[in-house]
């Protein structure tokens, strides 16, 4: 069992012997900032001092006097009430063998074993190309999927295709106008809510090549054909852009299919007991669950609001047997959360099993100025254009480097910088450096995975950080915060480079120590690659400037 788990268990036992109850989540261990203060520190004495009717320092002393655990050299109580734990070198260094024995699965958790999670993200209408907001949602959503899989969950990545409703009608009308223009016919103007992007013009040209003038005589009679063609082609383009961004969905669920098979009608009937009629419309009572007002499901003209099919879709997801649903919405959908949860509660589902994350906006900067418009189209910059400008690695790293609930300023110049100030390059360079060390150490192979000689502060710092990886993964999953992985990557890279500058890894005069340090290097390389994979960033074995972009 992990030494940190053993320490927490022992603290709980010691507190129990003092008639003080403590929950596992109350006992927190943090790596010490200074090795003179031990390897781990805990503030549990502060948390339980009132219950114990003691001053924090007095309780800390009581715990330190009683605490005894194999692998822990000593425990100190220090003012104003912290506990510092000093580990024996062998208990700390054992992590190296654990890592190299199965580097791909190091940090895997079992908290999700036997559980199914559905993560829905992006879900842009198939009426155009993906833009910045979609890109950040894609990066965060995919990282969450990777994290939940590492935590032992059975993960389904899902894309909800909004292929029904007014937006698809507008797409059909827009494509019809562009198709007619291919024949010089400008008699029908672009609709007020039409789509003006260059991708619609390209679709019209492709359609003309495929069918010629087949729709020219009576174009309005073929609006459904325009809709099907445009929606299918644009969805294919979205899938390709996502694949190039290292995002591949498991399921694409069609809103139209949900409507066609009668799910919306069935859900409406189930919700009738929670509804009332007013002004000719049908309202769902969501105020009872904290919404600021009740919501219309069916308008006075009999048309469904956009909310009703979404309710049916979430009911469908719950009915598929998922233990947890996670939705990623744009920040402007804040008010949407309560009404969706309320509707699912009315349908008999546990609303606590639906988690909604709000994704804040991204602002691009280049040469010190905000960068809003595409030079190519004059419209908002697409995800594809940004990938061409900066490469997948930089975008994936930066887009998850802050909490989803925080705004993100993305500096294109920084993302393209080949230097330590660029955290992506810094992390990849560090991995390449570790690979280079191992490649240059052929005369010392096989390496030694023991650690009794790894006693310097730089080496202990690395060992502690490697040992903390599982805790970081746990926190990232439990809090739905992938940025904790990028924070860890940067900390590990810093710690590796400090070790490299202070410790001579390959020392011909001391082959025994060299072999052990090479074992530490291999473990660091493996964990760094493992963490980078969770955010879908490559871990190159060597750095070449031409590899900057994918």
ROFI-252899 format. One record per residue (C-alpha): residue number from 0; x, y, z. Coordinates in nm, 2 decimals. Layout:
<pts>
{pt NUM {X Y Z}}
...
</pts>
This chain:
<pts>
{pt 0 {0.00 0.00 0.00}}
{pt 1 {0.12 0.36 -0.07}}
{pt 2 {0.31 0.52 0.22}}
{pt 3 {0.08 0.83 0.20}}
{pt 4 {-0.23 0.60 0.25}}
{pt 5 {-0.05 0.43 0.54}}
{pt 6 {0.03 0.76 0.71}}
{pt 7 {-0.33 0.88 0.68}}
{pt 8 {-0.46 0.55 0.81}}
{pt 9 {-0.22 0.57 1.11}}
{pt 10 {-0.32 0.93 1.19}}
{pt 11 {-0.68 0.82 1.19}}
{pt 12 {-0.60 0.53 1.43}}
{pt 13 {-0.40 0.77 1.66}}
{pt 14 {-0.69 1.02 1.67}}
{pt 15 {-0.93 0.74 1.75}}
{pt 16 {-0.71 0.63 2.04}}
{pt 17 {-0.76 0.99 2.17}}
{pt 18 {-1.14 0.96 2.12}}
{pt 19 {-1.13 1.19 1.82}}
{pt 20 {-1.32 1.09 1.51}}
{pt 21 {-1.17 1.19 1.17}}
{pt 22 {-1.30 1.12 0.82}}
{pt 23 {-1.05 1.02 0.55}}
{pt 24 {-1.11 1.33 0.35}}
{pt 25 {-1.02 1.54 0.65}}
{pt 26 {-0.67 1.40 0.67}}
{pt 27 {-0.46 1.58 0.41}}
{pt 28 {-0.09 1.53 0.34}}
{pt 29 {0.10 1.79 0.13}}
{pt 30 {0.46 1.76 0.01}}
{pt 31 {0.67 1.99 0.22}}
{pt 32 {0.82 2.30 0.04}}
{pt 33 {1.14 2.25 0.23}}
{pt 34 {1.31 1.92 0.30}}
{pt 35 {1.42 2.05 0.64}}
{pt 36 {1.05 2.04 0.74}}
{pt 37 {1.01 1.67 0.64}}
{pt 38 {0.87 1.50 0.33}}
{pt 39 {0.50 1.56 0.41}}
{pt 40 {0.31 1.80 0.63}}
{pt 41 {-0.04 1.78 0.77}}
{pt 42 {-0.27 2.03 0.94}}
{pt 43 {-0.50 1.77 1.10}}
{pt 44 {-0.42 1.91 1.45}}
{pt 45 {-0.57 2.24 1.35}}
{pt 46 {-0.88 2.07 1.21}}
{pt 47 {-0.94 1.86 1.53}}
{pt 48 {-0.81 2.09 1.80}}
{pt 49 {-1.16 2.22 1.90}}
{pt 50 {-1.30 1.87 1.91}}
{pt 51 {-1.01 1.76 2.13}}
{pt 52 {-1.04 2.07 2.36}}
{pt 53 {-0.67 2.12 2.31}}
{pt 54 {-0.45 2.38 2.14}}
{pt 55 {-0.34 2.27 1.79}}
{pt 56 {0.03 2.24 1.90}}
{pt 57 {-0.06 2.03 2.20}}
{pt 58 {-0.27 1.79 1.99}}
{pt 59 {0.01 1.78 1.73}}
{pt 60 {0.25 1.68 2.00}}
{pt 61 {0.02 1.41 2.12}}
{pt 62 {-0.01 1.26 1.77}}
{pt 63 {0.37 1.28 1.72}}
{pt 64 {0.44 1.10 2.05}}
{pt 65 {0.20 0.82 1.96}}
{pt 66 {0.27 0.79 1.59}}
{pt 67 {0.48 0.49 1.48}}
{pt 68 {0.48 0.35 1.13}}
{pt 69 {0.72 0.14 0.92}}
{pt 70 {0.87 0.36 0.65}}
{pt 71 {0.84 0.68 0.86}}
{pt 72 {1.17 0.78 1.02}}
{pt 73 {1.03 1.04 1.25}}
{pt 74 {0.74 1.28 1.31}}
{pt 75 {0.77 1.64 1.44}}
{pt 76 {0.51 1.87 1.58}}
{pt 77 {0.60 2.23 1.50}}
{pt 78 {0.44 2.57 1.58}}
{pt 79 {0.17 2.66 1.55}}
{pt 80 {0.04 2.30 1.52}}
{pt 81 {0.17 2.13 1.20}}
{pt 82 {0.29 1.77 1.18}}
{pt 83 {0.60 1.70 0.97}}
{pt 84 {0.67 1.35 0.85}}
{pt 85 {1.02 1.23 0.76}}
{pt 86 {1.03 0.92 0.54}}
{pt 87 {1.30 0.66 0.54}}
{pt 88 {1.49 0.66 0.21}}
{pt 89 {1.39 0.31 0.11}}
{pt 90 {1.01 0.38 0.15}}
{pt 91 {1.04 0.68 -0.07}}
{pt 92 {1.26 0.53 -0.33}}
{pt 93 {1.04 0.22 -0.38}}
{pt 94 {0.83 0.43 -0.62}}
{pt 95 {1.09 0.39 -0.89}}
{pt 96 {1.04 0.02 -0.92}}
{pt 97 {0.66 0.07 -0.92}}
{pt 98 {0.68 0.31 -1.21}}
{pt 99 {0.92 0.12 -1.44}}
{pt 100 {0.73 -0.21 -1.38}}
{pt 101 {0.43 -0.07 -1.57}}
{pt 102 {0.49 0.29 -1.68}}
{pt 103 {0.17 0.32 -1.90}}
{pt 104 {-0.06 0.23 -1.61}}
{pt 105 {0.12 0.41 -1.33}}
{pt 106 {-0.12 0.64 -1.16}}
{pt 107 {-0.42 0.43 -1.26}}
{pt 108 {-0.70 0.44 -1.01}}
{pt 109 {-0.99 0.20 -0.91}}
{pt 110 {-1.23 0.46 -0.79}}
{pt 111 {-1.44 0.42 -1.10}}
{pt 112 {-1.43 0.05 -1.12}}
{pt 113 {-1.77 -0.09 -1.23}}
{pt 114 {-1.91 0.26 -1.31}}
{pt 115 {-2.01 0.41 -1.64}}
{pt 116 {-1.97 0.78 -1.72}}
{pt 117 {-2.10 0.97 -2.03}}
{pt 118 {-1.91 1.29 -2.12}}
{pt 119 {-2.08 1.51 -2.37}}
{pt 120 {-1.89 1.80 -2.51}}
{pt 121 {-1.86 2.03 -2.81}}
{pt 122 {-2.20 1.94 -2.97}}
{pt 123 {-2.18 2.23 -3.22}}
{pt 124 {-2.46 2.25 -3.48}}
{pt 125 {-2.35 2.10 -3.81}}
{pt 126 {-2.40 2.43 -3.98}}
{pt 127 {-2.04 2.55 -4.00}}
{pt 128 {-1.68 2.49 -3.88}}
{pt 129 {-1.55 2.47 -3.52}}
{pt 130 {-1.42 2.78 -3.36}}
{pt 131 {-1.22 2.88 -3.05}}
{pt 132 {-1.49 2.81 -2.80}}
{pt 133 {-1.55 2.46 -2.94}}
{pt 134 {-1.17 2.40 -2.94}}
{pt 135 {-1.14 2.47 -2.57}}
{pt 136 {-1.45 2.25 -2.49}}
{pt 137 {-1.30 1.98 -2.70}}
{pt 138 {-0.96 2.00 -2.52}}
{pt 139 {-1.12 2.00 -2.17}}
{pt 140 {-1.38 1.73 -2.25}}
{pt 141 {-1.13 1.49 -2.41}}
{pt 142 {-0.89 1.54 -2.11}}
{pt 143 {-1.17 1.46 -1.87}}
{pt 144 {-1.25 1.15 -2.07}}
{pt 145 {-0.88 1.04 -2.05}}
{pt 146 {-0.88 1.11 -1.67}}
{pt 147 {-1.20 0.92 -1.60}}
{pt 148 {-1.07 0.63 -1.80}}
{pt 149 {-0.75 0.63 -1.60}}
{pt 150 {-0.96 0.64 -1.28}}
{pt 151 {-1.12 0.31 -1.38}}
{pt 152 {-1.45 0.43 -1.53}}
{pt 153 {-1.60 0.29 -1.85}}
{pt 154 {-1.61 0.61 -2.05}}
{pt 155 {-1.83 0.72 -2.34}}
{pt 156 {-1.74 1.03 -2.53}}
{pt 157 {-2.06 1.17 -2.68}}
{pt 158 {-2.14 1.44 -2.94}}
{pt 159 {-2.50 1.56 -2.95}}
{pt 160 {-2.58 1.65 -3.31}}
{pt 161 {-2.83 1.94 -3.32}}
{pt 162 {-2.96 1.84 -3.66}}
{pt 163 {-3.33 1.94 -3.61}}
{pt 164 {-3.50 2.28 -3.57}}
{pt 165 {-3.46 2.62 -3.72}}
{pt 166 {-3.09 2.63 -3.76}}
{pt 167 {-3.10 2.33 -4.00}}
{pt 168 {-3.37 2.50 -4.20}}
{pt 169 {-3.15 2.81 -4.23}}
{pt 170 {-2.86 2.59 -4.34}}
{pt 171 {-3.08 2.44 -4.62}}
{pt 172 {-3.19 2.79 -4.73}}
{pt 173 {-2.83 2.92 -4.73}}
{pt 174 {-2.70 2.63 -4.93}}
{pt 175 {-2.99 2.66 -5.18}}
{pt 176 {-2.90 3.03 -5.24}}
{pt 177 {-2.53 2.94 -5.28}}
{pt 178 {-2.61 2.66 -5.51}}
{pt 179 {-2.82 2.89 -5.73}}
{pt 180 {-2.54 3.14 -5.74}}
{pt 181 {-2.32 2.87 -5.90}}
{pt 182 {-2.55 2.90 -6.21}}
{pt 183 {-2.56 3.28 -6.20}}
{pt 184 {-2.91 3.28 -6.04}}
{pt 185 {-2.92 3.55 -5.77}}
{pt 186 {-3.30 3.59 -5.76}}
{pt 187 {-3.34 3.45 -5.41}}
{pt 188 {-3.16 3.65 -5.14}}
{pt 189 {-2.97 3.50 -4.85}}
{pt 190 {-3.21 3.46 -4.55}}
{pt 191 {-3.18 3.70 -4.26}}
{pt 192 {-3.06 3.41 -4.03}}
{pt 193 {-2.85 3.25 -4.31}}
{pt 194 {-2.50 3.11 -4.29}}
{pt 195 {-2.25 3.32 -4.48}}
{pt 196 {-1.93 3.12 -4.41}}
{pt 197 {-1.70 3.02 -4.70}}
{pt 198 {-1.77 2.66 -4.62}}
{pt 199 {-2.12 2.70 -4.75}}
{pt 200 {-1.99 2.83 -5.08}}
{pt 201 {-1.76 2.53 -5.10}}
{pt 202 {-2.05 2.29 -5.03}}
{pt 203 {-2.25 2.45 -5.31}}
{pt 204 {-1.96 2.40 -5.55}}
{pt 205 {-1.93 2.04 -5.45}}
{pt 206 {-2.30 1.98 -5.48}}
{pt 207 {-2.30 2.13 -5.83}}
{pt 208 {-2.02 1.89 -5.93}}
{pt 209 {-2.21 1.60 -5.79}}
{pt 210 {-2.57 1.66 -5.92}}
{pt 211 {-2.53 1.93 -6.19}}
{pt 212 {-2.85 2.14 -6.24}}
{pt 213 {-3.08 1.87 -6.10}}
{pt 214 {-3.22 2.10 -5.83}}
{pt 215 {-3.23 2.41 -6.05}}
{pt 216 {-3.58 2.40 -6.19}}
{pt 217 {-3.75 2.39 -5.85}}
{pt 218 {-3.49 2.45 -5.57}}
{pt 219 {-3.74 2.50 -5.29}}
{pt 220 {-3.88 2.15 -5.35}}
{pt 221 {-3.54 2.02 -5.26}}
{pt 222 {-3.49 2.20 -4.93}}
{pt 223 {-3.48 1.87 -4.74}}
{pt 224 {-3.21 1.75 -4.98}}
{pt 225 {-3.01 2.06 -4.92}}
{pt 226 {-3.05 2.01 -4.55}}
{pt 227 {-2.94 1.65 -4.56}}
{pt 228 {-2.64 1.71 -4.79}}
{pt 229 {-2.52 2.02 -4.60}}
{pt 230 {-2.56 1.87 -4.25}}
{pt 231 {-2.39 1.54 -4.34}}
{pt 232 {-2.09 1.71 -4.52}}
{pt 233 {-2.04 1.97 -4.24}}
{pt 234 {-2.06 1.70 -3.97}}
{pt 235 {-1.80 1.50 -4.16}}
{pt 236 {-1.58 1.81 -4.17}}
{pt 237 {-1.63 1.86 -3.79}}
{pt 238 {-1.53 1.50 -3.73}}
{pt 239 {-1.21 1.54 -3.93}}
{pt 240 {-1.12 1.86 -3.75}}
{pt 241 {-1.17 1.69 -3.42}}
{pt 242 {-0.97 1.39 -3.52}}
{pt 243 {-0.68 1.62 -3.63}}
{pt 244 {-0.72 1.77 -3.28}}
{pt 245 {-0.68 1.42 -3.12}}
{pt 246 {-1.04 1.40 -3.03}}
{pt 247 {-1.25 1.10 -3.14}}
{pt 248 {-1.60 1.06 -3.01}}
{pt 249 {-1.75 0.72 -2.93}}
{pt 250 {-2.11 0.82 -3.00}}
{pt 251 {-2.29 1.08 -3.22}}
{pt 252 {-2.65 1.11 -3.11}}
{pt 253 {-2.89 1.28 -3.35}}
{pt 254 {-3.15 1.52 -3.22}}
{pt 255 {-3.36 1.44 -3.53}}
{pt 256 {-3.34 1.07 -3.45}}
{pt 257 {-3.46 1.13 -3.10}}
{pt 258 {-3.76 1.33 -3.23}}
{pt 259 {-3.83 1.07 -3.51}}
{pt 260 {-3.85 0.78 -3.27}}
{pt 261 {-4.10 0.96 -3.05}}
{pt 262 {-3.88 1.02 -2.74}}
{pt 263 {-3.98 1.38 -2.72}}
{pt 264 {-4.35 1.30 -2.72}}
{pt 265 {-4.30 1.03 -2.45}}
{pt 266 {-4.10 1.26 -2.23}}
{pt 267 {-4.37 1.53 -2.26}}
{pt 268 {-4.63 1.29 -2.14}}
{pt 269 {-4.42 1.19 -1.84}}
{pt 270 {-4.37 1.55 -1.75}}
{pt 271 {-4.74 1.65 -1.77}}
{pt 272 {-4.80 1.61 -1.39}}
{pt 273 {-4.53 1.88 -1.34}}
{pt 274 {-4.67 2.12 -1.60}}
{pt 275 {-4.94 2.37 -1.63}}
{pt 276 {-5.10 2.57 -1.91}}
{pt 277 {-5.08 2.95 -1.93}}
{pt 278 {-5.14 3.19 -2.22}}
{pt 279 {-5.19 2.89 -2.45}}
{pt 280 {-4.84 2.75 -2.37}}
{pt 281 {-4.73 2.45 -2.16}}
{pt 282 {-4.50 2.54 -1.88}}
{pt 283 {-4.28 2.31 -1.67}}
{pt 284 {-4.25 2.40 -1.30}}
{pt 285 {-3.88 2.44 -1.25}}
{pt 286 {-3.90 2.71 -0.98}}
{pt 287 {-3.97 2.44 -0.73}}
{pt 288 {-3.61 2.32 -0.78}}
{pt 289 {-3.44 2.67 -0.76}}
{pt 290 {-3.49 2.80 -1.11}}
{pt 291 {-3.56 3.17 -1.13}}
{pt 292 {-3.88 3.11 -1.33}}
{pt 293 {-4.08 2.82 -1.49}}
{pt 294 {-3.99 2.72 -1.84}}
{pt 295 {-4.20 2.68 -2.16}}
{pt 296 {-4.19 2.34 -2.32}}
{pt 297 {-4.46 2.38 -2.58}}
{pt 298 {-4.53 2.73 -2.73}}
{pt 299 {-4.88 2.86 -2.79}}
{pt 300 {-4.85 2.77 -3.16}}
{pt 301 {-4.78 2.40 -3.07}}
{pt 302 {-4.40 2.42 -3.15}}
{pt 303 {-4.15 2.27 -2.90}}
{pt 304 {-3.90 2.49 -2.74}}
{pt 305 {-3.53 2.39 -2.77}}
{pt 306 {-3.55 2.28 -2.40}}
{pt 307 {-3.79 1.98 -2.45}}
{pt 308 {-3.57 1.78 -2.70}}
{pt 309 {-3.27 1.84 -2.47}}
{pt 310 {-3.47 1.70 -2.18}}
{pt 311 {-3.56 1.39 -2.39}}
{pt 312 {-3.19 1.36 -2.48}}
{pt 313 {-3.07 1.36 -2.12}}
{pt 314 {-3.35 1.11 -2.02}}
{pt 315 {-3.21 0.89 -2.30}}
{pt 316 {-2.86 0.91 -2.16}}
{pt 317 {-2.98 0.82 -1.81}}
{pt 318 {-3.18 0.53 -1.96}}
{pt 319 {-2.86 0.39 -2.11}}
{pt 320 {-2.74 0.30 -1.76}}
{pt 321 {-2.48 0.56 -1.69}}
{pt 322 {-2.38 0.62 -1.33}}
{pt 323 {-2.27 0.97 -1.41}}
{pt 324 {-2.34 1.22 -1.68}}
{pt 325 {-2.10 1.52 -1.75}}
{pt 326 {-2.20 1.80 -1.98}}
{pt 327 {-1.97 2.08 -2.10}}
{pt 328 {-2.16 2.39 -2.18}}
{pt 329 {-2.06 2.74 -2.28}}
{pt 330 {-2.05 2.99 -1.99}}
{pt 331 {-2.37 3.16 -2.13}}
{pt 332 {-2.57 2.85 -2.04}}
{pt 333 {-2.54 2.90 -1.67}}
{pt 334 {-2.92 2.93 -1.62}}
{pt 335 {-2.97 2.61 -1.82}}
{pt 336 {-2.83 2.39 -1.55}}
{pt 337 {-3.11 2.42 -1.29}}
{pt 338 {-3.39 2.36 -1.54}}
{pt 339 {-3.22 2.05 -1.69}}
{pt 340 {-3.16 1.90 -1.34}}
{pt 341 {-3.52 1.98 -1.24}}
{pt 342 {-3.66 1.80 -1.55}}
{pt 343 {-3.45 1.49 -1.49}}
{pt 344 {-3.56 1.48 -1.12}}
{pt 345 {-3.92 1.49 -1.24}}
{pt 346 {-3.84 1.20 -1.47}}
{pt 347 {-3.71 0.99 -1.18}}
{pt 348 {-3.34 1.04 -1.22}}
{pt 349 {-3.10 1.16 -0.95}}
{pt 350 {-3.00 1.52 -1.05}}
{pt 351 {-2.68 1.49 -0.85}}
{pt 352 {-2.56 1.23 -1.11}}
{pt 353 {-2.56 1.51 -1.37}}
{pt 354 {-2.26 1.74 -1.36}}
{pt 355 {-2.24 2.04 -1.58}}
{pt 356 {-1.92 2.23 -1.64}}
{pt 357 {-1.92 2.58 -1.78}}
{pt 358 {-1.64 2.66 -2.03}}
{pt 359 {-1.53 3.02 -2.03}}
{pt 360 {-1.42 3.22 -2.33}}
{pt 361 {-1.08 3.22 -2.50}}
{pt 362 {-0.92 3.54 -2.62}}
{pt 363 {-0.63 3.52 -2.88}}
{pt 364 {-0.34 3.76 -2.87}}
{pt 365 {-0.07 3.80 -3.13}}
{pt 366 {0.21 4.06 -3.13}}
{pt 367 {0.06 4.21 -2.81}}
{pt 368 {-0.29 4.27 -2.97}}
{pt 369 {-0.61 4.08 -2.95}}
{pt 370 {-0.65 3.87 -3.26}}
{pt 371 {-1.02 3.82 -3.35}}
{pt 372 {-1.06 3.78 -3.72}}
{pt 373 {-0.93 3.53 -3.97}}
{pt 374 {-0.72 3.68 -4.24}}
{pt 375 {-0.85 3.42 -4.47}}
{pt 376 {-1.22 3.47 -4.43}}
{pt 377 {-1.27 3.79 -4.22}}
{pt 378 {-1.47 3.58 -3.97}}
{pt 379 {-1.39 3.43 -3.63}}
{pt 380 {-1.08 3.21 -3.63}}
{pt 381 {-1.16 2.85 -3.68}}
{pt 382 {-1.00 2.57 -3.47}}
{pt 383 {-0.84 2.43 -3.79}}
{pt 384 {-0.67 2.77 -3.86}}
{pt 385 {-0.54 2.79 -3.50}}
{pt 386 {-0.40 2.43 -3.53}}
{pt 387 {-0.22 2.53 -3.85}}
{pt 388 {-0.08 2.84 -3.67}}
{pt 389 {0.03 2.68 -3.35}}
{pt 390 {0.01 2.30 -3.36}}
{pt 391 {-0.20 2.07 -3.16}}
{pt 392 {0.04 2.03 -2.87}}
{pt 393 {0.05 2.39 -2.78}}
{pt 394 {-0.33 2.44 -2.81}}
{pt 395 {-0.41 2.13 -2.61}}
{pt 396 {-0.17 2.22 -2.33}}
{pt 397 {-0.27 2.59 -2.30}}
{pt 398 {-0.65 2.53 -2.33}}
{pt 399 {-0.65 2.30 -2.03}}
{pt 400 {-0.39 2.49 -1.83}}
{pt 401 {-0.65 2.69 -1.64}}
{pt 402 {-0.98 2.59 -1.48}}
{pt 403 {-1.27 2.56 -1.72}}
{pt 404 {-1.45 2.83 -1.52}}
{pt 405 {-1.17 3.08 -1.58}}
{pt 406 {-1.12 3.30 -1.89}}
{pt 407 {-0.82 3.21 -2.10}}
{pt 408 {-0.59 3.44 -2.29}}
{pt 409 {-0.40 3.25 -2.55}}
{pt 410 {-0.08 3.41 -2.67}}
{pt 411 {0.01 3.28 -3.01}}
{pt 412 {0.36 3.42 -3.00}}
{pt 413 {0.43 3.24 -2.67}}
{pt 414 {0.28 2.92 -2.80}}
{pt 415 {0.52 2.93 -3.09}}
{pt 416 {0.83 3.01 -2.88}}
{pt 417 {1.10 2.75 -2.87}}
{pt 418 {1.23 2.83 -2.52}}
{pt 419 {1.17 2.76 -2.16}}
{pt 420 {0.92 3.05 -2.12}}
{pt 421 {0.68 2.83 -2.33}}
{pt 422 {0.56 2.57 -2.08}}
{pt 423 {0.47 2.32 -2.36}}
{pt 424 {0.82 2.34 -2.51}}
{pt 425 {0.97 2.33 -2.16}}
{pt 426 {0.79 2.01 -2.07}}
{pt 427 {0.87 1.84 -2.40}}
{pt 428 {1.23 1.95 -2.39}}
{pt 429 {1.26 1.80 -2.05}}
{pt 430 {1.13 1.47 -2.17}}
{pt 431 {1.37 1.47 -2.46}}
{pt 432 {1.66 1.55 -2.22}}
{pt 433 {1.57 1.25 -2.01}}
{pt 434 {1.56 1.03 -2.32}}
{pt 435 {1.90 1.18 -2.43}}
{pt 436 {2.06 1.09 -2.09}}
{pt 437 {1.94 0.73 -2.12}}
{pt 438 {2.06 0.71 -2.48}}
{pt 439 {2.40 0.83 -2.38}}
{pt 440 {2.44 0.58 -2.09}}
{pt 441 {2.47 0.25 -2.28}}
{pt 442 {2.79 0.16 -2.09}}
{pt 443 {2.60 0.17 -1.76}}
{pt 444 {2.31 -0.06 -1.87}}
{pt 445 {2.12 -0.22 -1.72}}
{pt 446 {2.03 0.05 -1.48}}
{pt 447 {1.97 0.00 -1.11}}
{pt 448 {1.62 0.07 -0.97}}
{pt 449 {1.73 0.07 -0.61}}
{pt 450 {1.75 0.41 -0.43}}
{pt 451 {1.96 0.38 -0.12}}
{pt 452 {2.22 0.63 -0.26}}
{pt 453 {1.96 0.89 -0.38}}
{pt 454 {1.99 1.11 -0.07}}
{pt 455 {2.04 1.46 -0.21}}
{pt 456 {1.76 1.72 -0.17}}
{pt 457 {1.71 1.73 -0.55}}
{pt 458 {1.67 1.36 -0.57}}
{pt 459 {1.42 1.34 -0.28}}
{pt 460 {1.22 1.63 -0.43}}
{pt 461 {1.18 1.42 -0.75}}
{pt 462 {1.09 1.10 -0.56}}
{pt 463 {0.82 1.29 -0.36}}
{pt 464 {0.68 1.44 -0.68}}
{pt 465 {0.67 1.10 -0.85}}
{pt 466 {0.49 0.96 -0.54}}
{pt 467 {0.24 1.24 -0.55}}
{pt 468 {0.12 1.17 -0.91}}
{pt 469 {-0.16 0.94 -0.81}}
{pt 470 {-0.29 1.21 -0.57}}
{pt 471 {-0.29 1.46 -0.85}}
{pt 472 {-0.48 1.23 -1.08}}
{pt 473 {-0.73 1.17 -0.80}}
{pt 474 {-0.78 1.54 -0.75}}
{pt 475 {-0.81 1.62 -1.12}}
{pt 476 {-1.09 1.35 -1.16}}
{pt 477 {-1.28 1.42 -0.84}}
{pt 478 {-1.28 1.80 -0.90}}
{pt 479 {-1.32 1.77 -1.29}}
{pt 480 {-1.01 2.00 -1.33}}
{pt 481 {-0.76 1.88 -1.59}}
{pt 482 {-0.55 2.19 -1.53}}
{pt 483 {-0.41 2.01 -1.22}}
{pt 484 {-0.23 1.78 -1.47}}
{pt 485 {-0.06 2.07 -1.65}}
{pt 486 {0.04 2.21 -1.32}}
{pt 487 {0.20 1.88 -1.23}}
{pt 488 {0.37 1.85 -1.56}}
{pt 489 {0.53 2.19 -1.51}}
{pt 490 {0.64 2.11 -1.15}}
{pt 491 {0.79 1.78 -1.26}}
{pt 492 {0.98 1.94 -1.55}}
{pt 493 {1.12 2.21 -1.31}}
{pt 494 {1.22 1.95 -1.06}}
{pt 495 {1.39 1.73 -1.32}}
{pt 496 {1.59 2.03 -1.45}}
{pt 497 {1.69 2.13 -1.10}}
{pt 498 {1.81 1.77 -1.04}}
{pt 499 {2.00 1.78 -1.37}}
{pt 500 {2.18 2.10 -1.28}}
{pt 501 {2.27 1.98 -0.93}}
{pt 502 {2.34 1.61 -0.97}}
{pt 503 {2.59 1.46 -1.21}}
{pt 504 {2.39 1.18 -1.36}}
{pt 505 {2.66 1.00 -1.56}}
{pt 506 {2.97 0.98 -1.35}}
{pt 507 {3.24 0.74 -1.47}}
{pt 508 {3.40 0.75 -1.13}}
{pt 509 {3.09 0.63 -0.95}}
{pt 510 {2.91 0.37 -1.16}}
{pt 511 {2.69 0.25 -0.87}}
{pt 512 {2.54 0.59 -0.81}}
{pt 513 {2.51 0.65 -1.18}}
{pt 514 {2.30 0.34 -1.23}}
{pt 515 {2.06 0.45 -0.95}}
{pt 516 {2.03 0.80 -1.09}}
{pt 517 {1.96 0.65 -1.43}}
{pt 518 {1.68 0.45 -1.27}}
{pt 519 {1.54 0.78 -1.14}}
{pt 520 {1.58 0.94 -1.48}}
{pt 521 {1.38 0.65 -1.64}}
{pt 522 {1.10 0.68 -1.39}}
{pt 523 {1.08 1.06 -1.44}}
{pt 524 {1.07 1.01 -1.82}}
{pt 525 {0.79 0.76 -1.78}}
{pt 526 {0.57 0.97 -1.55}}
{pt 527 {0.62 1.28 -1.76}}
{pt 528 {0.51 1.10 -2.07}}
{pt 529 {0.22 0.95 -1.88}}
{pt 530 {0.10 1.29 -1.76}}
{pt 531 {0.14 1.45 -2.11}}
{pt 532 {-0.07 1.17 -2.26}}
{pt 533 {-0.36 1.27 -2.02}}
{pt 534 {-0.37 1.61 -2.19}}
{pt 535 {-0.30 1.46 -2.54}}
{pt 536 {0.04 1.63 -2.57}}
{pt 537 {0.32 1.44 -2.74}}
{pt 538 {0.63 1.34 -2.55}}
{pt 539 {0.91 1.36 -2.81}}
{pt 540 {1.24 1.17 -2.76}}
{pt 541 {1.43 1.46 -2.92}}
{pt 542 {1.34 1.82 -3.00}}
{pt 543 {1.36 1.94 -3.36}}
{pt 544 {1.24 2.28 -3.45}}
{pt 545 {1.05 2.15 -3.76}}
{pt 546 {0.85 1.93 -3.53}}
{pt 547 {0.70 2.24 -3.37}}
{pt 548 {0.37 2.19 -3.55}}
{pt 549 {0.18 1.87 -3.61}}
</pts>
